Amino acid sequence: MENQAPRTVLQLQGLDIRFATRAGQLHAVSDLYLTAREDEIVGLVGESGSGKTVTGLAIMRLLPSPPAQVTGHILFEGADLLRLSEKDMSRIRGGKVAMIYQDPMSSLNPVLRIGDQIGEAVMKHQGVTKKEAIQIAIEAMRDVGIASPERRAREYPHQMSGGMRQRIVIATALSCSPKLLIADEPTTMLDLISQSQIINLLKKLRGRLRSIIYITHDMGIVAQLCDRVAVIYASRLMEVADVKTLFSRPLHPYTIGLLEAVPRADIKVKALRYIDGNIPDLVKPPTGCIFHPRCRWTTQECKDVIPKLCEIEPGHLAACHKAGEKLWNKT
């Protein structure tokens, strides 16, 4: 009997996010298509301002409207999250779908004991007593490697290190057994040792979660952690591939630029190279390919025509007019 294909947990179909500003409509995410399957970690990678975090917040339905205008489809377990009532969405948010943020202190109540904070989420989504919720909280803390969880459950956030607080946030997310975890740069504000510990923790936890979307700008973390990668730039998806293919045969100039800026032991690189310029104004974006002002392979077609995201190889998609020319070999 053949192995069944992994079940799809989340599908983003034509996701479009705009913000009304005094200068005009800011297009934060444009026509985004992305799939997260069971037992996989999908990396959503790009520079700051590319649209990564707002995509995560849109999935959680946490973008205020107005000024945000979110259209398209966010399909989770057959339901379109954008069309659920707030009451129905509140049952999913923090329960079946959980999110970890960059700054753990922004997710924790400074005047509430840790056990009570985790317990609140458990009581809301699992309908257990406070005593049972605290016990579940303690077990969740133990699962993420927190020593003496009974004692830690009685402490406050300020009594813990940054790495420990991030473990608490992860324990809170895991306490309700979510099917999808969105991790938004959870190691950004941590020291190198704590970063490594959190990455290793997420690797160990992948079997307990149906799917993880890992938001980052760090290609090194992508290489360590992710199975599949979606590269986003200035609101638009540039490339999607499994992690090995992306690192060995990148098709989009932006992906090539990101990889050239990272020291690598697997290939010989003459010198590290950085992408010139900055992300464009998303109120008045350039015509054609949004990356063309920073691309060293730009042609007139790139300036005039927006490239479509196409499958160049099986499972390998890119939005570039020159994607079939093996640009990686020309660097």
N, C-alpha and C positions, 0 to 999 in steps of 0.2 A: 504493500500500500504506500503510495507516495505521500510525502509530508505535505500537509496543508500549508498554504501561504499564510504568513502572519496576518492576523485580523487587524483591520484599520481601527484605531482608537479615535483619531481626530483628523478632520479634513477642513482645510481653509480653501474656500472656493471664491475667487474674485474678491478677496478682502480689500476694502478700500477705506482708508481713514483720513479724514480731512479735519482741519481746525480752522474755525473762523477767527481771523486776526484783523487788526486795524489796517494792515498792509494788504490784506486779501486772503484768499483761501490757501492755507498751507497744506500741501499734499504729503502727509507723513508716510502713508503706505499706499502703493498703487497696484491694484489688480494682482494680489498675492495668492498663489496656489501652493499649498504645502500639505503633506500627509505625514502623520506620525502613526507608526504601527506598534503592535504588541512587542514587548521585549526588545525595544531598541531605544537608543539615545540619539536624538536628532539635534545637531548643533545648528543654531541660527547665528551666523557670524557676520560681523561688519563693523565699520568704524562707528564712533559715537555720532548720533544723529541720523543713522541709516533707517531707523524704524523698528528696531528689534524689541525694545522695551514696550513701546505702544502696542505692538502685536500681542505680546503677552498680556498686557492689561486689557486689550480688546477681548481676548479669549475669556478672561475672568469677568468681563462686563464691568470693569472698574473705571472706564473713561467717562468723565462727566459730559452730559449732553444737555444744552450746549456747554462749551464750544465744539466738542468733538461730534463729528458726523461719521458713523460707521455703517457701511453697507457691504453687501456680499453675503456669504454664508459661512458659519462656523459650526460644523457638524460634529456632534459628540454623541456616541451611542444612538445614532438615528435621529437625534433632536437638533434643531438649529438653535444654538444658544442665543442668537440675536433676536429670535422671535419668541422666546420664553418670557413669561411675566417675571417681575422682580421676585415674587414669592417663590416661584419654581426655581429660578436661578440661584436664590439664596440657599436652597437645599443642595445644589451642586457645588457652589463656590465654597472652597475650604473642606468639602467632603470628598466628592468624586474627582474634583479638579482642585489642586492646591498650587500655590505659588510661593517661592522663596525669593526674597528681595536682596538687593545689594547691601543695604545697611540693616543688620539685624536689630539694632536699637529702634529703628523706625517701626519694626513689627512687634515690639514688645512693650507692654505697659510697665513703666518704671515703678509704679506703686503697687503692683500686684505680684504675689509670689509666683514662681515659675510653675509649680504644680497646679495652681488655680488657673493660670493662663491656658495651659495645655488642656486642663480639665474642662474649661468652658467650651472649647471647640468639640471635645468628645461628647459632652452632654447635648450640645446642639444637634450634632449629626448622628449620634448613635442612641440617643434617648435613654441613657443610663443614669443611675444615681450619682451624686457628687462623690461618694466614697468609691464607687466603681470607676468613675472617671479619673480620679486621682491615681488609682492603681494602674489603669491603662496608661496614664501619663508617665508614671514611673517606669513601666516596661518599655515605653517608647524611648525614654531617655537612655535606658540601658542598651537598647538596640542600636543607638547611634554612638555608643562608646563613652557615655558619661559615667565616670566612676561615682560610687556612692549616690545613686539617683534619689534615694529616700531623703538624704540630707539636702541635696541640691534642689529638690522640689520645694523646700521651705525657704529657699533663698530668693533674692531679688536680682533683676538683670545687672545692676551696677556692681554686684559682687562677683561677676564672672568676666573672663577675658573675652576678646572679640571672637576668637575661634570657638569658645564654649557657647557664647550666645548664638552663633550661627548653627551650632549643633542643636540648640534648643529650638530654633526656628524649624529646622529639618524634622526634629522629633514631633513638633506640633503638626506639621504637614502629614507625617506618617501615621500619626495617632488615629486618623480616620480612614486609613487604608485607601488612599486615592488611587484612581486608575490612571491619572495623568498628573505628572508633576512638572511645573514650569519653574526652572531655576534661572533667575535673572542675575548674571554675574555674581554668584554668591561668594566668590573668593576675592573680589576686587579690593575690599577694605581690610584684608587680613595679611599678616606677615607670611613669608614663604613657607615656613613649617606648617602653619595653620592651613594655608592654601592646599598643600600636599595632602594633609589629613582629610580635608573636606572632599577633595577629588577622589581619594581612595575610598572614602565612606560612600560616595555616590556610586562608585563601581560595585561595591558590595551590595548596595541596596537595589540595584537594577532588577534583580530577580523578584523582588517584592512589589515592584511597580509595573503596571502594564506598559507605561511609556514615559519617557522624560524628554522635554524640550529644554536644551541648555543654551541660554543666550550668552554670548561672549564676543569680545573683540580679539581674544587671544588664540591664535592658531596652534600654539603649543598645547593648550588645554584640549582643543578640538582633537588633536592627534592622539592624546592620551585616553580620552573619554568617549568620543562619539563613534557611532556606527555609520551614520549618514550625515551629510552636511548641506545646508542651504546658505548660500552666500548672498547677502542683501546689501545694496548700496543706494543711498539717497532715495529710499522708498520702494525701490524695485529689486526683484529677485534677479540675480545675475547668473547663478549656476547652482545645480543640485547634483550630487553624486555620493557614492559611498566614500568613506574617508580615505581608503587606500587609493582609489582611483583619482580622487581630487588632488591628493598630494603628489601622485606620480604623473598624472596627465591632466593638469588644469587646462581648461579651454577658454576661460574668459580672462581678458587682460587685467581686470580688477583682482581676480583670484590670484593670478600670477604675481601681481604687485604685492599682495598680502603675504604670499609665501616667500618672496624675495627679501622681505624685511625680517624674516625669522631665521636665526642660526639653525642649520640642520646638519646632522651627522651622517645622514643616509646618502647625500649627494655632495659633489664638489661645487662650491659656489665661489666665484672670484672675489666678490665683495657684497656685503649687504646693500640692498637698494631700497629706496623709499619712494612712495608715490608722491609726485609733486602736486601742489595745489591743495584745495580744500573741497569739502562737500558743497555743492551749489545751493543757492537760495531756492528753497522748495516752494516759495510763493511764485517765483518767476524762474522755473527751471529751464535749462537749455533745451533747444529743439533736438529732435533725433534721439540718439542714445544719450542717456543722462550722464554717462561716464566719459563721453568723448572729449571734453575739455582737458581731462587729465590723462588721456590714453596716448601712448606713443605710437600706436598703429592706426590712428584715426584717418578715415577717408571722407570724401564728400558724402557718401552714402550714410556714414555714421552720423554726420551732422544733420542730415535731412530726414532720416527714417528711423523710427523706434524699432529696434529688433525684437522679434518675438522669442519667447522662451521655447526652444525646440529640443527634441531628443536627438542628440548627435550620435550617441552610441547607446546601446541598451542600458536604461537606468541612469544615463548621464545627460543632463539637460543644460543648455546654456543659452543666454540671450545676447548673442553677438553675431554680427554679419561675417566675421572672420573665424568663427568657432571651429570650422573644419580645417584650418590651415596649420594646426599644430604649432601655435605661437610659442609654446613653452620651449620648443627646440631652437627658437630663434633669439632667445635672450642672451 
